[in-house]
Amino acid sequence: MTIRNAKGRGPSNVIGYAVKIGKRNDFDRCVALLDTDIPWKAEDERMAKRYAIRLIGSNPCVEGLFLSILGERVPEASSDCKKAIRGKYRGLDLTRKESYAELFDKGRLEAARGRIDALDELLRSFEGQWKGNY
């Protein structure tokens, strides 16, 4: 498994990045975790389907998914989700992937997957279990 960061900038960028990476590398499958605060264009969804990229929505953003996993209230606005996670976890440098390992150990993820569809789908993807055709 290889994890890459498209650095946001909207669904078109994330999907385009996944296509580009997929063309340059020989991956069996590709999954893109996208925020849902910016609507996905039909043409982006068609491109993802054409290149067999599974799209998983993080509502309203990845920080909202993190808050949900942690059992916290998830604000409606992405900006409020970002403020909430930064405020609650000030001692952690959230730009470092190691910080997330401390917060999201396997036990916490397994406990949360039953109540968070996006997390369950993401973990199933990591485990090689796929719903649907791609």
Secondary structure by P-SEA (a helix, b strand, c coil): cbbbbcccccaaaaaaaaaaaaaaccccbbbbbbbccccccaaaaaaaaaabbbbbbccccaaaaaaaaacccccccaaaaaaaaaaaccccccccaaaaaaaccaaaaaaaccccaaaaaaaaaaaccccccc
